[in-house]
Amino acid sequence: MTTEHVTQVNLIENGPVVVVGTIDLHHPDGTVERRERRSSFCRCGKSASMPLCDGSHKN
């Protein structure tokens, strides 16, 4: 029996895109960041830590 690992992408209403699972995040400068478990990505453009969400959409 094999164990399947599925990465989920969840769109939160009026909030971020939440990715649950391991991903490689490729930045514009060419660096690659391995992110594990849960990552929240900004959709509003207000985050001070782009591309990650810092909760600024709540303000």
C-alpha positions in Angstrom: 0.0 0.0 0.0 1.3 3.5 -0.9 0.6 6.7 1.0 -0.4 9.5 -1.3 0.6 13.0 -0.3 -1.8 15.6 -1.7 -1.1 19.4 -1.5 -4.3 21.3 -0.9 -4.9 24.9 -2.2 -7.7 26.7 -0.4 -9.2 30.1 -1.3 -10.4 31.9 1.8 -13.2 34.3 1.2 -11.9 37.9 1.6 -8.6 36.4 2.7 -5.4 34.6 1.5 -4.8 31.5 -0.6 -3.8 28.8 1.9 -1.6 26.0 0.7 -1.5 22.9 3.0 1.4 20.6 2.1 5.0 20.8 1.0 5.8 23.2 -1.8 8.9 24.8 -3.4 8.4 28.6 -3.7 10.4 30.1 -6.5 11.1 33.8 -5.9 11.8 36.3 -8.7 15.5 36.6 -7.8 15.9 32.8 -8.5 16.0 31.6 -4.9 13.9 28.6 -4.0 12.3 28.3 -0.6 11.0 24.9 0.7 7.8 25.5 2.6 6.2 22.7 4.6 2.9 22.2 6.3 0.9 25.4 5.7 1.6 28.6 3.8 -0.8 31.6 3.3 -0.3 33.8 0.3 -1.6 37.4 0.1 -4.3 38.3 -2.4 -5.0 41.8 -1.3 -1.6 43.4 -1.9 -1.4 44.9 1.6 1.1 42.4 3.1 4.4 43.7 4.3 5.9 40.2 3.8 4.8 39.6 0.2 4.1 37.1 -1.2 3.1 35.7 2.2 0.0 36.9 4.0 0.5 38.9 7.3 -3.1 39.5 8.0 -3.2 43.0 6.7 -6.5 42.3 4.8 -8.3 42.4 8.1 -7.5 46.1 8.6 
